[in-house]
Amino acid sequence: MAALLLELEAYPKPGLVSPRDSGAHADMDYVLMCRSANALLRPFASIAAAGREGGPFELSLIPPGLAAEREMLVATGGINTHRGAIFTLGMLVAAMARASARPTTPDGIRAVLLETWGDDLKAHASSDLSVASHGALVRRTTGSGGARAEAARGFPGVFETGLPVYREALASGLDPNAARIQTLFALMEATEDSNVIFRGGTDAADFVRRAAAEFLEAGGCRSDGWFARAEEIHRTFIRRNLSPGGCADLLSGTLLVAGALQ
């Protein structure tokens, strides 16, 4: 899927896999992540078809979502490369398919998502399902909402942070890679990332937000020497074993919506 590959290709992304290195991930690399992303093309088409019908979340979207996870695990030999992205992008794909009969805008896609599955997503976010995901484990120990709560709010990370920052970055003349990195840092500053909390606790989450804020306050990707500064932050995240995977998923979601609305 193009949005996943575009996110994957960006560099330097603190702690995340890219063509340059594996970031803070000892169990995966760029080739594996590409294989995983490519394996999800057909499953996402199934999710889109289910979303177009607008059926209940539990009955219509969870089954193809779980099928997508199985395809991912087959492609990766059991390594969880994209479980969070399947949920985030799956909901966005479903909403975009459902909205396709209307004039489509970011607000329109978000409205369709909330009108069709908002109540279901709120119930899902507050449920105590025994899910072996970083978000679920963090929520049980810290109360953090993770991806479920993000979805129940209509993905503010995508629609309120990611899309405006990404579009403005491109409009200001940043090249596509720099625009993706600028957007990722904005998401890191704005988002409570359950992957970070899972790896390092709330202190790590505070550290990630501070690092992102300082990078952006110094001019972000519009400042001279931004690449070297971002690369140093990347190395620091690797040393601390931190990976903002939830923000990477929101970046992929941003790229998905932006690409669809071009």
Secondary structure, DSSP 8 states (H G I E B T S, - for coil): -HHHHHHHH-S--TT---SS--TT-TT--HHHHHHHHHHTHHHHHHHHHHHHHT--IIIIIHHHHHHHHHHHHHHHTS--SSHHHHHHHHHHHHHHHHGGGS---HHHHHHHHHHHHHHHHHHHHH------SHHHHHHHHH---HHHHHHHTT-HIIIIIIHHHHHHHHHTT--HHHHHHHHHHHHHHH---HHHHHHHHHHHHHHHHHHHHHHHHTTGGGSTTHHHHHHHHHHHHHHTT---HHHHHHHHHHHHHHHHT-
